[in-house]
Amino acid sequence: DMKLFIILALVCYWLTCCAPSVAELAKTNPEAVVARKDELLAGKSVSKETLMAVVDAYNTLGSSALKAKNYNEAEKQFKESLVLDNKNKQANYGLAMIEGLRLFKKGNRSALWDSLEKFGKATYFDPTKGEPYYWMGRAYEKKDDGDFELIVEAYKNALKGNLTPELKTEVENCLATVKIRQKTHESFWK
């Protein structure tokens, strides 16, 4: 009897102390957390930690889908996140980026102006990221490739923010190309 009690006590201890928390699971296995959402959020007194873990799981899935350019899936995940936390900055950032990218792809002048607004909105929700500024630079170039000051400013702002190494290289190349075009333009009109 005492052996069984000790074994049960150790199993309970392991389950409460060693099993990954919902917050850890949201990072390592967001699909599992989302699949258990109803169970996790059932009951009257759901902890803030559990709620935020489910929100984080949706945001992780949304960010992965956004990175893979699967905008419909990303949008779905971010919207699920906002159902639980309607002011969530990561989800709002993701949705603003998706809208901006879709408008950028349309490419007409009106859509490009609207994309600039959406990318600006994304910088509001996460001022640390450089990606929205990169897309602003691209939109300014597509709209009017002679508007050098705005294009250069957007790319410089992108470089001040967090970028993946690949995107940082892309931004540096875009900035160098624009500066060369700007110099050529200025020397031509002198």
Disulfide bonds with the S-S distance in Angstrom:
none
